[in-house]
C-alpha cells in the first residue's frame, strides 16, 4: 500500500507505532492493539499468500506484525489472538524469508516495543512463544497426513526447524532431521543468511547432515556472516554448543550429537571458522574455552589433523590480525611459532608433497602476516632471527631447502613492502646483513640454477631488488633531509645573521644512513653476464641512481655545524661508492661481450642503459656505454654512435629513459646546492642525441618510418619541452653553482651548455616538422606556438649570463639571446611581458656597468642589436602619439643625455664626460643653427669628392640607409670609421668627416661671431627643453634610436638578396633578367635618398650580374648534395643539405656566399644563399641554404632526398 493511497486510519496506526517504538510501555490499551490488528487484517485480506516479515512486505505491515507478537500476553483480553496465530502460521508456512525475518524481529523488538518489559518476563514470554511454534511444527510432522518423502516437505517449514534454534534443539526435531532424507537443493532457500543451527550441523555426528549443511553453506552469497545477521541471530548459543567438542571436561548430555573423530572434527571446525566474523572468533564459552586458544593450543599436534589445525590458525590470523595476541603475554607469539617449527608433522608434510613447482606453499604463506602482527611486540626481533635461522637449516631440510628459501624470501619481501626500512626496523636489517651471502647466492650464483631452485630464485631476486631499491630511497631521503637543514640554516642566517640554535631534543640530530653493504658487494661477486635476467635487474636498480653524484661538502658549508650532518654527508658519498664499485668490472669482461645483445632484449633494459649513459658518474656511464658497444655488431666507438644505435633499435625505451632522467633533473637540480657534473653530462649527451635525431646525414627524424603517430612520433614534442625545461634550469641555477668551482671548470661546462642551447634552437624547425608530420590531425600552428612558448623561460634565465666576464662565453650568450629574439620576431610571436621586462632590465644593467675594474665588456654592436630587437617588442604601435600640453612647467635642470648613449660611447669616466652629460638634450640640435652659407659650401665640396671607384666591393655592404643625414659627434665618427671596410669608402668618409669637423671647430672657436638674426616667423617645435618628457614619447625615441643604431651596425640587405636569388642563372643577356630600371650618371649632389638609390642601385645590381656572368667562364668546382629538410620561412624557402661527396679541405661556405644548385638529372638550376656550414666529425658535411621562388616561378624539384650539384657563384 503506497503512501499516497493510505487512509486516515492507516496514518493513525503509523503514528501510533512510531510512538510505541520510540517510547515503549509496559501495558497497552486494548483499543490501540485492536486498531493495529484491524490494519493488519485490512492489509492481508483477500490475499492467498501474504508476507509480514520479508522484503515483500510493506514497512508498516512488518511493524504491525512485530508489535502484535505481544498479543500472546493479552490472550485473555484479546479474543482475536487465535485468528492472528492462524495468520502467522500461514505466513511462516508460505515464505522462508518471513521465517528468518521473524527471528530477527524477536531480537530487534527487545529494544523497541518490548523495551519496558523486564528480562525475566521476556524469557518466559519467548519460551511460551517457542513452545507454541514447536507444537505447531510437531503437529505437522506427526499427523497421519504428514510428509512421507523429503520432496513433500515445504521449504519454509523445513527452514523453520533450522532457523529457530529453540525448535532445532528439540530431540524430536533432531530425530526427524536424522531420519528424513533431506532435499539436496531446497527451493526458495534464503541464500544471504546462515542460520546458527547450520554451524552445529556442520559438526554433527551424522555424516549425511554434515554434507547437506556444507552444501547449503557453499551456496551462501555472504561470507563471513553479515553484521545484520550477527546482531539479531543467536550465534553465541551455537558456538557454546560447538565448543563442547574441545572441552577437557566431560560433555553434558545434549540432544545433538557432535562429531568425535579428531581429523573430521578439525575439518568441520575449519568450515565453521570460515563463516564466523572476527567478533565471533574471540568468543569464550561459559566453561572458559576460547576459540583462539583452541586453535593455537593444538599446533603441536603431530597427528593427521596437523594440516587442518594449521589452516585454522592461518584463517584466524588473517581475520583477527593483531587482536589475536590481545590479552596475552609478551612471549606468547614466540611460543606459537615454536609449536609450529618443532612439530614433527611439518617435516613429514614437506617430504610427502611434491612442492618443486609450487611458489609460496600454503603452510608457509602465513609467516608474513604473522610477522606483521607482532612487529610491535618485544619479541619481534628475536622471532625474525629465529624464523630465518630455522628456514636456513641446510642439514635438516635437504631437498626441501628451495621451499624454505622461497617462503623466507617472500616473508621478508612482504615486510619490506609494508614498511620502510629506514634504520628503525633493525630486525630485518640484521637478517639481511647476516644472511646476505646466502640470499645473494640463491638469487644469482651459478650453483642455484637448477629447476628446483627456480621459484626460490625468483622470489629471492624480488626480495633483493626491493631491498636495494629501499636503500636508494633512503639515500634520496637523506639528501632531502640535508637540503632541508641547509635551507633552514640559510634562512636563519639571512634573518638575523647568526647560526641556528640546535636543541638536543632528539629531533635535531640527523638519523644515520645504513644500506645493505654486504648485499651490494656480493651481487658483483656472484652475478655473471650470462645471467641476463640478473644483469637486467642490477641495471634497473643502478638506473635509479643515474642522477646522483658525489656530494660536494663545501656546498653544505653553512649547515655543517648541525650535529651529525657532516657525518651523514660522508655516509651518503660512501654509500654511493659502495653501490657503484664493481659495475665497471662486471660490464667490461669478456663474458659481457658474448651476452650484451641478450641483456638488451629484456624489457626496460634499454631504457635503463640510456639513463646510465646520461649519468655524470664515469663508472656508470662507461659501463653502460660498454654494453652498447659490445651489443652493436657494427661497432659503436663513441657516445654519439651508441645513442644512434639505441634510438634506432630501441626507440621507445630510449625516449622513455631520456624523459625520465630529464624529469628527475628538473626536479632534483633546484633542490640541491649544486648539480654541475650532472648538468654537464646532460648537455653533452643531449647534444649528441640532437645530432642523432636531427642530423641531415642519417638523422632519425628525417626518416618517414620513424615519425609514425602510433610510435615515436608522439614523443618529439615532449622531448623538446623537457630539453627546454632542462636548459632553463641550468641557466637559472648556474650563478648559484658557480661559487663551488674554479673558473676553468666552470667555463668548460658553461660552454657546453651554450652549445646544447644552440643545438636546441638550431634544430627547432626539424623538431617542429617531425612533430607536425607525426600528428594524425595536423595542427601546425598550435604545435609551433607551444614549441615557441617553451623558449620564453630560456630567454628569461639566459639574460643573467650577460653579466659574465669571460669574453667568449659572453659573446656566445649574447648571440644566443639575439637568435632567440630574432626567431620570435620572425615568427611574429609576442614575448611574454615578464620575459621582456627581465631581459630589458638585464640589458640596461649591462650598459650601466662600471667597466673600470673588469677586462670584458659587451661588444657595442651586439648591445645595440639587442636593444633594437627589444625595442621592436616594446610596442607594436608605430604611430607617434600627439601629447597635449595642459600647463607649462617651470624650467628644470637640463636633462642628461640618454643613458644608453653615454654608456655606449664612453669607456672611462672623466670630468668632461660628466659635464657633457649635464647638457640639455637639445644642445646638438642648437648647434645646427650655427652653420652658415660658407659651411654649407664646404660640406658640399666634401660630398662632391665621392666617387664610385671599385664597384665590385659594393656587394659586401648594405644599401644606403633611408635615414636623413645628421652631423655626427666624435663618438659617432669613431663608430663610422670602425664600420667601413672598403679602403675607398674609408678615405672618402674620412675626408668628409674632417671637412665637417673643421667647419664645426671653426664655429666653436669663434665666440665673437654674432648669431644671424632671423626674422620673426612661426616655427613648429617638436620638443620643448623645459617641459618634462612624456613617458610614451621617451619610449618611442628610445625605440627609434635603437633601430637607427642597429641599421648602422648591420643594415638590412634582404631585398638585395631576394633580387639576386630570383635571377635565372641560365639567362645570358647583358642585363639581369626582368630588369626594369635605367642607368644614370652619378651627379655631384643628390636631392634626397630616393635620388641616391635610383642612381646607385642599378650600378650595384649590374656589378653583381657581371660577377655572375664571369663565374660562368671559370671552371666550376661542384659537389653532390642531398636535400634532407625544407621549410618555408616567410617569403624564403630554407633547405638543409648533406654533401654526398668528399669536400676539399679548403672548400667551405660563409654567410655571404651565393651558390648554384643544379639538378643531377635535369637542367633545372636555382641560386641560393648560404646560411650555415658545418663539418661533423666522422660524418659528411652539412649546410643550410636559403632560396627565393618568385610567385611566377615553378618549384624546380626541391624534393626531400633529391640529388643536386652545388657550386659557388660569387661571394
ABEGO torsion letter per residue (X at the ends): XBAAABBAAAAAAAAAAAAAAABBBABBBAAAAAAAAAAAAAAABGBABBBAABAABBAAAAAAAAAAAAAAAAAAABAAAAAAAAAAAAAAAABAAAAAAAAAAAAAAAABAAAABBAAAAAAAAAAAAAAAAAAAAAAAABAABBABAAABBAAAAAAAAABAAAAABAAAAAAAAABBBBABBBGBBAABBBAAAAAAAABABAAAAAAAAAAAAABABOBBBAAAAAABBAAAAAAAAAAAABABBBBBBABBBBABAAAAAAAAAAAAAABBAAAAABBBAAGBBAAAAAAAAAABABAAAAAAAAAAAAAAAAAEAAAABGBBAAAAAAAAAAAAABAAAAAAAAABBAAABBGBAAAAAAAAAAAAAAABAAAAAAAAAAAAAAABAAAAEAAAAAAAAAAAAAAAAAAAABBBAGABAAAAAAAAAAAAAAAAAAABAAAABAAAAAAAAAAAAAAAAAAAAAAAAAAAAAAAAAAAAAAAAAAAAAAGBBBBBBBAGAABBBBBBBBAAAAAAAAAABBAABAAAAAAAAAAAAAAAABBBBBAAAAAAAAABBGAAAAAAAAAAAAAAAABGAAAAAABAAAAAAAAAAAABBGAAAAAAAAAABABAAAAAAAAAAAAAABAAGBABAAAAAAAAAAABAAAAAAAAAAAAAAAAAAAAABABAAAAAAAAAAAAAAAAAAAABABGBAAABAAAABAABAAAAAAAAAAAAAAAAAAAAAAAAAAAAABBAAAAAAAAAAAAAAAAAAAAAAAAAAAAAAAABABBBAAAAAAAAAAAAAAAAAAAAAAAABABAAAAAAAAAAAAAAAAAAAAAGBBBBAAAAAAAAAAAAAAAABBAAABABBBBAAAAAAAAAAAAAAABABABBBBBBBABBBBBBBBBBBBAAAAAAABABBBAAAAAAAABBAAAAAAAAAABBAAAAAAAAAAAAABBBABAAAAAABBBBBABBBBBBBAAAAAAAAAABABAAAAAAAAAAAAAAAAAAAAAAABAABBBBBBBBBBBBBABBAABBBBAAAAAAAAAAAAAAAAAAABBBAAAAAAAAAABBAABABABBBGBABBBBBBBABBABAAAAAAAAAAAAAAAAAAAAAAAAABBBBBBBBBBABBBBBEABBBBBBBBABBBBAABBBBAABBBBBBBAABABBBBBBBABBBBBBGBBBBBBBBBBBBAABBBAGBBBGBBBBBBBABX
